[in-house]
Amino acid sequence: MAQKEVRQDTRVSIRTPRARVRGLGVAHHGAGHWWLQRLTAIANVVLMLSFVVIVAKMSGRGFAEARLLVATPLVSILLILALLSVTIHMRLGMQVIIEDYVHVPAMKIAAVLANNAYAVVVAVACLYAVLRIGFGQPA
């Protein structure tokens, strides 16, 4: 026997609007998503300042000297943290845009998957480059 969905008449309910919609709607990830985007934005400010300093130190240097600078542990760690923070922030921002402006469900899923794949490819490629230089492998 199929169960019939029983809804209360909202005009006579003593429940608050919040109580009536509890458990319905989004998948309960909005607040965490919002906080992560804000935290990566703050981290990006600090890490991009250090990135600008690193790039400024490399100006006027030759390729070998620039590689030596990137190979130092502190610079490598700052670059890795910056690229991870930027790619996470990029992925989250693009996901919000996709969710807001793509209205066809199949297209939305495909776009979110493509966005995630792109962010992973960018992060892995950058990590590979920094780690290869950091561990002293020839280019």
N, C-alpha and C positions, 0 to 999 in steps of 0.2 A: 504494500500500500504506500503510495507516494505521500510524502509529508507536504502539507501545504504551508507556505511561508506566512507566518502571522506577524503582522506589523501593527503597532499601536497607532491609534489616531493621535497625531501630534498636537491637535487642538485641545485635547482633554488630558494629556499626559502630565504627570507631576514631575517627570524626569527632566533634568536639565538638557539643553541641546548637546552638551559635551557627552553626557551619559548615553544619549540616544545614538550617537555616532561612534562611540568607543569600539575599537576593534574593526572598524570599517575604513576604507580609504587606502592610503599609501602603505607601503610595506614596512613602515616604522624604521626607515633608514634616513629620513630627511635631516634630522638634527645632527646625527653623526657625520653625514655628508657635508652639511653646512659648517660644522666645527672644523673638520679636516681641511676644507678649502680655506677657512680663515687662518688656521695654523700654518698651512703651507704658504699662504700669502705673507704672513709675518716672517717666516723663515726665509722666504725668497728675498725680502728686503735686505736682511743681514747678509745672506749668502751672495746676493748679486753685488753688494758693496765690496765684498772680498773678491769676487770675480773681476770686478773693474780694477781693483788694485793689482791683482795678478796679471791681467792683460796689460796694464800700464807698466808694470815691471818688465814685461817681455818686449815692449816697444824699443826698437833700436838694437835689439840683440839678434844674434844669428840663430839659425835653427838649432844648432847643438846646445847653445846656452839656454834657449827656451825649453828644450827637452830636459835639461838638467834641472831647471826651475820646477817644471811639472813633476819631475821624478822625486822631489823632496816629499817626505811623508805628510807634512802639514798641508802643503798645496794640493797634493793628490786627494787627501781626505776632504778638504774644502770643495774641490771640484766634484767629487763623487756625491757629497751631500747636496750640492747645488743642483746637479743634474737630476738626482732622485726627487728632490723637492719640486723642481720645475716640471718634470714629466708628470708627477702625481697631480700637481695643480692644473696642468694643461688638460689631463684626462678628465678631471672632475669638472672643469669649466666647460669643456666641449660636451660632456654628458648632459649637463644642465641645458645647454643650448639645444641639443638633439631632443631631449625630453620635452622641451617647451615648444619647439617649432616643427617637429616632424609628427604628423598626425596619423599616418598609416602604420598600423602595428608591426607589420612585417618589415617595413622600411626602417622603423625605429629600432627594432632588434638588430637588423643588419648594420645600421649606422653605429649603434653602441658597441657591437662586436668589432667593427672596423676601427673605431676610436680606441678601444682597449688594445687591439693588436698593434696599431700604430704607436701608441705610447710605449708598449713593451719593446718594440723594435728600436725605437729611438733610444730608450734607456739602455738596452743591451749594447747597442753599437757604441754609445758614448762610454759606458762602463768598460767595454773592451779596449777602447782607445786609451783611456786614462790608466787602466791597469797594465796594459802592454808597455806604455811609457814608464809607469811607476816601477815595474819589475825589470826595466832595462832591456827589453827585447828590441832588436833592430826593426826598423819600419819596413 
